[in-house]
Amino acid sequence: MTEAQRLQSFLDGTRIAPGVFEMRPDYCALLMVVDGIPPGPSDSTSETLLQEAEASARTALKRHPVTEIPHVASWREAYKSFGAKPQKFRNSLESLMRRAEGGLPRINRLTDIYNAISIKHQIPLGGEDVGKYIGSPLLIRATGQERFETISSGKSLVESPEPGEVVWCDDGGVTCRRWNWRQCSRTALTDQTTCVLFILDALEPVSIEALVAAADELASSLQKLSSDVRVLRRIIRASG
């Protein structure tokens, strides 16, 4: 099996459990595997995108308080539906929007780019190292027995999700808790990561077209970094 075939198989193996769609029939996920990304520190390209994102966030926050931005509000309702308090556990888009007003962190070129796309398109977007995955991604309602590897106060520890919590996982455990709240340490991006799984999450009122537009801009930004960058993508929704 070639590397391209292996990555396609990884993507094709992704599943979303029926219980997730029963809770939110409007949910749609766009998964994108991008390979051949040249690692690098924050640069002028990522800086330009971040500045555009910060300006976009300030404009959005002049129109609405962060909790009333339409897609943020949808995710806050989704969190409530599986028992997570949105005041305590903020979806990734809300967390970024709150930080953007005062200035986003500059981490590395890859993370900076996808954070900027998330804010510009108002879509939760996470990135993980495909090489650290064990099997394909699965989105489920947790039993409460799954393993979640994280870091707290500089120390590694293992937690378990709450029963019924929506989590992304693979054969090695939970990769992201509370849908898009916190990623695990095992699959976290590093300065050496060259192959990434991006997960773009959408609920109404975000359309499929808007989700695809965000993925298109992300793919285009990364393809400009090297002619070796390859992109695979898949959309999963309740209607098939």
C-alpha positions in Angstrom: 0.0 0.0 0.0 1.4 3.4 -1.0 1.4 6.3 1.4 -1.4 8.0 -0.5 -3.5 4.8 -0.3 -2.8 4.5 3.4 -4.0 8.1 4.0 -7.1 7.5 1.9 -7.9 4.4 3.9 -7.4 6.4 7.2 -9.9 9.0 6.0 -12.3 6.4 4.6 -12.3 4.6 8.0 -13.6 7.7 9.8 -17.0 7.1 11.4 -19.6 9.2 13.3 -21.8 7.2 15.7 -25.6 7.4 15.1 -26.1 8.8 18.6 -24.3 11.9 17.7 -26.6 12.6 14.8 -29.6 11.7 16.9 -28.6 14.5 19.2 -27.7 17.0 16.5 -29.0 16.0 13.0 -27.6 19.3 11.6 -24.0 18.3 12.4 -21.6 18.1 9.6 -17.8 17.3 9.7 -15.3 18.0 7.0 -12.1 16.0 7.6 -9.0 16.9 5.6 -5.7 15.1 5.6 -2.8 17.3 4.4 0.6 15.6 3.9 4.0 17.1 3.0 3.7 20.2 5.1 7.1 21.8 5.6 7.5 22.6 9.3 8.4 26.1 10.2 8.1 28.9 12.7 5.6 31.7 12.5 6.5 33.8 9.4 5.1 36.7 7.3 2.5 34.5 5.7 1.0 33.3 9.0 1.4 36.8 10.5 -0.7 38.3 7.7 -3.4 35.7 8.1 -3.5 36.2 11.9 -3.8 40.0 11.5 -6.7 39.5 9.1 -8.3 37.1 11.6 -7.9 39.5 14.5 -9.5 42.3 12.4 -12.3 39.9 11.5 -12.9 39.0 15.1 -13.0 42.6 16.2 -15.6 43.4 13.5 -17.8 40.4 14.6 -17.5 41.3 18.2 -18.7 44.8 17.5 -22.0 43.3 16.1 -22.6 40.7 18.8 -21.3 39.7 22.2 -19.2 36.5 21.7 -21.9 34.3 23.1 -24.4 35.6 20.5 -22.3 35.1 17.4 -24.5 32.6 15.6 -22.1 29.6 15.3 -20.8 30.1 18.8 -24.3 30.2 20.1 -25.1 26.9 18.2 -22.1 25.2 19.8 -23.1 26.4 23.2 -26.5 24.8 22.8 -24.8 21.6 21.5 -22.6 21.4 24.6 -25.7 21.8 26.9 -27.3 18.8 25.1 -24.7 16.4 26.5 -24.4 18.0 29.9 -21.4 20.3 29.4 -21.8 23.8 30.9 -20.7 26.3 28.1 -19.8 28.9 30.7 -17.1 26.4 32.0 -16.2 24.5 28.8 -15.9 26.7 25.8 -16.0 25.3 22.3 -12.8 26.0 20.4 -14.3 28.8 18.2 -15.5 30.7 21.3 -12.1 30.3 23.0 -10.3 31.7 20.0 -12.7 34.5 19.5 -12.2 35.6 23.1 -8.5 35.6 22.7 -8.5 37.3 19.3 -9.8 40.6 20.6 -6.7 41.0 22.7 -4.4 39.4 20.1 -3.9 35.7 19.2 -0.8 33.8 20.2 1.9 33.2 17.7 2.8 29.5 18.0 4.2 28.2 14.7 3.3 28.6 11.1 1.0 25.6 10.9 -1.0 26.3 14.0 -1.2 30.1 13.2 -2.6 29.4 9.8 -5.4 27.1 11.0 -6.3 29.3 13.9 -6.6 32.2 11.5 -8.9 30.2 9.2 -11.1 29.1 12.1 -11.7 32.7 13.2 -12.1 34.2 9.7 -14.7 31.6 8.7 -16.3 31.3 12.2 -15.8 27.5 12.3 -14.3 25.3 15.0 -11.1 23.8 13.5 -8.7 21.4 15.0 -5.4 19.9 13.8 -3.8 16.6 14.9 -0.7 14.6 13.9 -1.8 11.7 11.7 1.4 9.8 12.5 0.3 9.6 16.1 -3.1 8.1 15.3 -3.9 4.4 16.1 -6.5 3.5 13.6 -9.1 6.0 12.1 -11.0 8.7 13.9 -14.4 8.0 15.4 -16.9 10.5 16.9 -19.0 8.8 19.7 -21.0 9.4 22.9 -18.5 8.3 25.5 -19.1 5.4 28.0 -16.9 7.1 30.6 -14.3 4.4 30.5 -12.2 5.7 27.6 -8.6 7.1 28.2 -7.8 10.7 27.6 -4.1 11.6 27.8 -3.5 15.2 28.7 -1.0 17.5 30.5 -1.8 19.5 33.6 0.7 21.8 35.4 3.4 20.3 33.3 2.6 16.7 34.2 1.2 14.0 32.1 -2.0 12.4 33.3 -4.9 10.2 32.1 -8.5 11.3 32.5 -11.8 9.8 31.4 -14.7 11.6 29.7 -18.1 11.9 31.3 -20.7 9.3 30.2 -22.6 10.6 27.2 -19.9 13.2 26.4 -19.3 13.7 22.7 -15.7 12.7 22.0 -13.4 12.1 19.0 -11.3 9.0 19.6 -9.1 6.3 17.9 -8.1 2.8 18.9 -5.7 4.3 21.5 -8.3 6.5 23.3 -9.9 9.9 23.2 -8.2 12.4 20.9 -10.5 15.3 21.7 -13.0 15.9 24.5 -16.3 17.6 24.4 -16.5 17.5 20.6 -14.0 20.3 20.0 -13.0 21.5 23.5 -9.6 20.0 24.2 -7.3 17.8 22.2 -5.2 15.0 23.8 -1.4 15.3 24.2 -0.7 12.1 22.2 -1.8 13.4 18.8 -0.9 17.0 19.4 1.0 18.8 16.6 4.7 19.4 17.1 7.4 21.4 15.2 8.2 18.2 13.4 4.6 17.4 12.2 4.3 17.1 8.4 1.0 15.2 8.0 -2.1 16.6 9.7 -5.7 15.7 10.1 -7.9 18.8 10.2 -11.4 18.5 11.5 -13.8 21.3 10.7 -17.1 21.2 12.6 -20.4 22.8 11.5 -23.9 23.2 12.9 -26.7 25.3 11.6 -26.7 28.1 10.5 -23.3 27.3 8.8 -23.9 25.8 5.4 -22.0 23.0 3.6 -20.8 25.7 1.1 -19.4 27.8 4.0 -17.6 24.7 5.5 -16.1 23.9 2.1 -14.9 27.5 1.6 -13.0 27.3 4.9 -11.4 24.1 3.9 -10.5 25.5 0.5 -8.7 28.5 2.0 -6.9 26.3 4.5 -5.8 23.9 1.7 -4.7 26.8 -0.5 -2.7 28.4 2.3 -0.8 25.2 3.0 -0.3 24.3 -0.7 1.5 27.6 -1.1 4.1 26.4 1.3 5.4 23.6 -0.9 4.6 21.8 -4.2 4.9 18.6 -2.2 1.7 19.3 -0.2 -1.1 16.8 -0.9 -4.7 17.2 0.2 -7.4 14.6 0.8 -10.9 15.5 2.2 -14.2 13.9 3.2 -17.5 15.3 4.3 -19.7 13.3 6.8 -23.2 14.3 7.6 -26.5 12.7 8.7 -27.9 12.5 5.2 -24.8 10.6 4.1 
